[in-house]
Amino acid sequence: MLGVDLVSVLRQAGEDVTGANRAALDITDAEALKDAVAGYDVVVNSAAYTDVDGAETDEDRATLINGVAVGHLAAACATRGARLISVSTDYVLPGDATEPYAEDAPTGPVNAYGRGKLVGERAVLSTLPDTGYIVRTAWLYGEHGRNFVATMLRLAAERDTVDVVNDQRGQPTWTRALATQLMALGRAALNGRAAPGIYHGTAAGEATWHELARTVYALSGLDPDRVRPITSDRFPRPATRPSYSVLSHTAWTRAGLASMAPWQETLADALNQPGFVALRKAAA
């Protein structure tokens, strides 16, 4: 989902970009990674084991992809002299705060997925102290994959009402907006304006899943009252979810870069993209 948007954004901006999917590159193959990154100035890693619940019973595999393989990629970039931007997650944090997490806030993942991603973060920061970048994101949605916004629109076409949890807070983030932010970071890294380290790549503002769903309905011309609030205990999942996943954006300011726009603004833009327009029409 993010990778497709990233390649599209970079190509539209006139950048020379190569996208490698799973069929083209095995991120767990350390030797293949050395060849893959040769000749590139910036490498962006958006590969991930994304099944958060599945990671609870397959933690070794999740950590291999989200942690160990990222270490291999960092080592390959160190060998070839490339800068690395690796996409991480809010799930490396404990999720029990009451105000936005700073980039240097203590980590403390509450599930296997977060533990694996934290292994990857540490590998990048230790292997590439001068050329490694971690961009934590959260609550991603986009045209090119399974995600909450698309699910809400599909359910609107199938059900009169939908129950959505209202006790988890985060920052709904459009993958295309994040792709644009990653491009800006890559350019700033190349010209020496952006210091290496941790950045938070999420939309401004915050919402609960229930508030997000209501906004999706309202922006799509549907009655938002069809979305009913419930608590997380009504929808048990194998992996614990953080109750608070709001991230601060001060690292962008230090790099002289604008942070991302409010989530309501980017959501409105996203819903006017062809993939979401088709879902909206079906739900009307």
C-alpha positions as CSV (number, residue, x, y, z in Angstrom):
1,M,0.0,0.0,0.0
2,L,2.6,2.5,1.1
3,G,5.2,1.2,-1.4
4,V,2.9,1.7,-4.4
5,D,2.2,5.3,-3.4
6,L,5.8,6.0,-2.7
7,V,7.0,4.8,-6.2
8,S,4.1,6.9,-7.8
9,V,4.9,10.0,-5.8
10,L,8.7,9.8,-6.6
11,R,8.1,9.2,-10.3
12,Q,5.7,12.0,-10.6
13,A,8.3,14.3,-8.9
14,G,10.8,13.2,-11.6
15,E,13.0,11.1,-9.3
16,D,14.9,8.1,-10.6
17,V,13.3,5.3,-8.5
18,T,13.2,1.5,-8.5
19,G,10.5,-0.3,-6.6
20,A,11.1,-3.9,-5.5
21,N,8.3,-6.1,-4.3
22,R,8.5,-9.5,-2.6
23,A,8.8,-11.3,-5.8
24,A,11.7,-9.2,-6.9
25,L,13.7,-9.0,-3.6
26,D,13.7,-11.2,-0.5
27,I,14.4,-8.7,2.3
28,T,15.7,-11.6,4.5
29,D,18.5,-12.4,2.0
30,A,21.5,-10.4,3.3
31,E,23.6,-10.9,0.1
32,A,20.7,-10.0,-2.2
33,L,20.3,-6.8,-0.3
34,K,23.9,-5.7,-0.9
35,D,23.3,-6.0,-4.6
36,A,19.9,-4.4,-4.5
37,V,21.1,-1.2,-2.8
38,A,24.2,-0.7,-4.9
39,G,24.3,2.6,-6.8
40,Y,21.4,4.2,-4.8
41,D,21.7,7.3,-2.7
42,V,18.6,6.7,-0.6
43,V,16.9,3.5,0.2
44,V,13.4,3.5,1.7
45,N,12.2,0.3,3.5
46,S,8.4,0.0,3.5
47,A,8.5,-3.9,3.6
48,A,6.9,-5.4,6.7
49,Y,5.1,-8.3,8.2
50,T,1.9,-6.4,8.9
51,D,-0.4,-9.1,10.4
52,V,-0.4,-7.7,14.0
53,D,-2.6,-10.6,15.3
54,G,-0.7,-13.2,13.3
55,A,2.6,-12.1,14.9
56,E,1.4,-13.3,18.3
57,T,1.6,-16.9,17.1
58,D,4.4,-16.4,14.5
59,E,6.7,-14.0,16.4
60,D,9.9,-15.5,15.0
61,R,8.7,-14.9,11.4
62,A,7.4,-11.4,12.2
63,T,10.7,-10.5,13.9
64,L,12.8,-11.9,11.0
65,I,11.0,-9.6,8.6
66,N,10.5,-6.5,10.7
67,G,13.7,-6.7,12.7
68,V,16.5,-9.0,11.6
69,A,16.0,-8.3,7.9
70,V,16.0,-4.6,8.6
71,G,19.4,-5.1,10.2
72,H,20.6,-6.8,7.1
73,L,19.3,-3.9,5.0
74,A,21.1,-1.4,7.3
75,A,24.3,-3.3,6.9
76,A,24.0,-3.4,3.1
77,C,23.4,0.4,3.1
78,A,26.5,0.9,5.3
79,T,28.5,-1.2,2.8
80,R,27.2,0.6,-0.2
81,G,27.2,4.1,1.2
82,A,23.4,4.6,0.9
83,R,21.2,6.5,3.3
84,L,18.3,4.4,4.7
85,I,14.8,5.5,5.7
86,S,13.0,2.6,7.4
87,V,9.3,2.8,8.2
88,S,8.4,1.8,11.7
89,T,5.3,2.0,13.9
90,D,3.7,3.6,16.9
91,Y,3.5,0.0,18.3
92,V,7.1,0.2,19.6
93,L,5.6,2.5,22.3
94,P,3.6,1.4,25.3
95,G,0.5,3.3,24.3
96,D,-0.5,4.5,27.8
97,A,0.4,8.2,27.5
98,T,-2.0,11.1,27.8
99,E,-0.1,13.5,25.5
100,P,1.7,13.0,22.2
101,Y,4.8,10.9,22.3
102,A,8.1,12.7,21.6
103,E,10.5,11.0,19.3
104,D,12.8,10.2,22.2
105,A,10.1,8.8,24.4
106,P,10.9,5.5,26.1
107,T,9.8,2.5,24.1
108,G,7.8,-0.4,25.5
109,P,5.9,-2.5,22.9
110,V,2.8,-4.4,24.2
111,N,2.7,-7.0,21.4
112,A,4.9,-9.2,19.3
113,Y,4.5,-7.0,16.2
114,G,5.9,-4.0,18.1
115,R,8.7,-6.0,19.6
116,G,9.9,-7.1,16.1
117,K,9.7,-3.5,14.8
118,L,11.7,-2.3,17.7
119,V,14.5,-4.8,16.8
120,G,14.5,-3.1,13.3
121,E,14.7,0.4,14.7
122,R,17.6,-0.4,16.9
123,A,19.5,-2.1,14.1
124,V,19.2,1.0,11.9
125,L,20.2,3.4,14.5
126,S,23.2,1.4,15.7
127,T,24.4,0.4,12.2
128,L,23.8,3.8,10.5
129,P,24.3,6.4,13.3
130,D,25.0,9.1,10.7
131,T,22.8,8.0,7.7
132,G,19.9,6.0,9.2
133,Y,16.4,7.4,9.6
134,I,13.4,5.8,11.3
135,V,9.9,7.1,10.4
136,R,7.2,5.8,12.7
137,T,3.8,5.9,11.3
138,A,0.3,4.6,12.4
139,W,-3.3,4.0,11.3
140,L,-2.4,3.8,7.6
141,Y,-5.0,3.8,4.9
142,G,-4.8,4.1,1.1
143,E,-6.1,2.9,-2.2
144,H,-3.8,0.0,-2.8
145,G,-4.4,-2.4,0.1
146,R,-6.7,-3.6,2.9
147,N,-7.3,-0.8,5.5
148,F,-9.8,0.6,7.9
149,V,-11.2,3.4,5.6
150,A,-11.9,0.9,2.7
151,T,-13.5,-1.5,5.2
152,M,-15.8,1.1,6.5
153,L,-17.0,2.0,3.0
154,R,-17.5,-1.7,2.1
155,L,-19.5,-2.2,5.3
156,A,-21.6,0.9,4.6
157,A,-22.8,-0.9,1.4
158,E,-23.6,-4.1,3.4
159,R,-25.0,-3.0,6.7
160,D,-27.4,-0.4,8.2
161,T,-25.1,0.2,11.1
162,V,-21.5,-0.6,12.1
163,D,-20.0,-0.8,15.6
164,V,-16.5,0.8,16.0
165,V,-14.3,1.1,19.0
166,N,-14.1,4.5,20.7
167,D,-11.5,4.0,23.3
168,Q,-8.3,4.0,21.2
169,R,-6.8,7.2,20.0
170,G,-4.4,7.8,17.1
171,Q,-3.7,9.7,13.9
172,P,-5.3,8.4,10.7
173,T,-2.6,8.7,8.0
174,W,-3.0,8.5,4.2
175,T,-0.2,6.5,2.6
176,R,0.1,9.0,-0.3
177,A,0.6,11.9,2.2
178,L,3.2,9.8,4.0
179,A,4.9,9.0,0.7
180,T,5.3,12.7,0.0
181,Q,6.7,13.2,3.5
182,L,9.2,10.4,3.0
183,M,10.3,12.0,-0.3
184,A,10.9,15.3,1.5
185,L,12.9,13.6,4.1
186,G,15.1,11.8,1.6
187,R,15.8,15.0,-0.2
188,A,16.7,16.8,3.0
189,A,18.9,13.9,4.1
190,L,20.8,14.1,0.8
191,N,21.5,17.8,1.2
192,G,22.5,17.5,4.8
193,R,19.5,19.4,6.3
194,A,17.9,16.5,8.1
195,A,19.7,14.9,11.0
196,P,19.6,11.1,11.2
197,G,17.3,9.6,13.9
198,I,13.7,9.1,14.6
199,Y,10.8,11.0,12.9
200,H,7.1,10.6,13.4
201,G,5.3,10.3,10.1
202,T,1.6,10.7,11.0
203,A,-1.1,13.2,10.2
204,A,-1.7,16.1,12.5
205,G,-4.5,15.9,15.1
206,E,-6.0,12.9,16.6
207,A,-9.2,10.8,16.6
208,T,-10.7,7.5,17.8
209,W,-11.5,4.8,15.3
210,H,-15.2,5.7,15.9
211,E,-14.5,9.4,15.1
212,L,-12.6,8.3,12.0
213,A,-15.4,6.1,10.8
214,R,-18.0,8.8,11.4
215,T,-15.9,11.3,9.4
216,V,-15.5,8.8,6.5
217,Y,-19.3,8.5,6.4
218,A,-19.9,12.2,6.6
219,L,-17.4,13.0,3.8
220,S,-19.0,10.3,1.7
221,G,-22.5,11.7,2.0
222,L,-23.6,9.0,4.4
223,D,-25.3,9.3,7.8
224,P,-22.5,9.3,10.4
225,D,-25.1,8.2,13.1
226,R,-25.0,4.8,11.4
227,V,-21.6,4.3,13.2
228,R,-22.1,3.3,16.8
229,P,-19.4,3.5,19.5
230,I,-18.3,0.4,21.4
231,T,-15.4,-0.3,23.8
232,S,-12.4,-2.5,22.9
233,D,-13.5,-5.3,25.2
234,R,-16.5,-5.8,22.9
235,F,-14.0,-6.7,20.1
236,P,-11.2,-8.9,21.5
237,R,-8.2,-9.5,19.4
238,P,-5.2,-11.8,19.9
239,A,-2.7,-8.8,20.0
240,T,-3.1,-6.1,22.6
241,R,-3.6,-2.7,20.9
242,P,-2.2,0.6,22.4
243,S,-5.0,2.8,23.7
244,Y,-3.1,6.0,22.9
245,S,-1.0,6.2,19.7
246,V,-0.6,10.0,19.2
247,L,2.8,11.1,18.1
248,S,4.5,14.5,18.2
249,H,6.3,15.9,15.2
250,T,9.1,18.1,16.5
251,A,11.8,16.4,14.4
252,W,10.4,17.8,11.2
253,T,10.6,21.3,12.6
254,R,14.3,20.8,13.6
255,A,15.0,19.6,10.0
256,G,13.2,22.7,8.5
257,L,10.4,20.6,7.1
258,A,6.7,20.9,7.4
259,S,4.9,18.2,9.3
260,M,1.9,16.5,7.8
261,A,-1.5,18.1,7.4
262,P,-4.5,17.4,9.7
263,W,-6.0,14.0,9.2
264,Q,-9.4,15.4,8.3
265,E,-7.8,17.3,5.4
266,T,-5.8,14.4,4.0
267,L,-8.8,12.0,4.4
268,A,-10.9,14.4,2.3
269,D,-8.3,14.3,-0.4
270,A,-7.9,10.5,-0.2
271,L,-11.6,9.9,-0.6
272,N,-11.6,11.8,-3.9
273,Q,-9.1,9.3,-5.3
274,P,-10.5,6.8,-7.9
275,G,-10.2,3.7,-5.7
276,F,-12.1,5.3,-2.8
277,V,-14.6,7.1,-5.2
278,A,-15.7,3.6,-6.5
279,L,-16.2,2.4,-2.9
280,R,-18.2,5.5,-2.1
281,K,-20.5,5.1,-5.0
282,A,-21.1,1.5,-4.0
283,A,-22.0,2.6,-0.5
284,A,-24.3,5.4,-1.6
